[in-house]
Amino acid sequence: KYAENMYYFSELALTLNAPEGGTAPTDSRRRPDQRLMENGRWDEANAEKQRLEEKQRLSRKRREAEAARATEDGTPYDPYKPLWFERRKDPVTQELEHVYKGGYWESKEKQEWTLCPDIF
């Protein structure tokens, strides 16, 4: 019903981005620009998207500068690593893949998100 107003998405597609309580602060469903867009506040959504993208660029530049300093100093540099996944080589295909390493569901149960970066 009213599919023409919902871009003809299926019921499943429409609910995939629905907010869920208790998720990590880094959960993509918490993106403020998406929430604004879904509420039809296009100008605010575009401005928020620009703010988020600039924040991401600054974060990347900071990591690159830290890596360059570490190289110059000869100190080890530990690049960004996902919290809940680790990269492994698939034994059959030899492709690198991200494999869940645990911890998310425990953090969700305890509502302990101190390890999550401030990405929004």
Protein Blocks (a to p, Z undefined) as FASTA:
>chain_A
ZZlmnoopafklmmmmgccehiafklmklpmklmmmmnopaklmmmmmmmmmmmmmmmmm
mmmmmmmmmmmnopacdddddfkbccdddfklopacdddebjjlmmmmnopaklpccfZZ
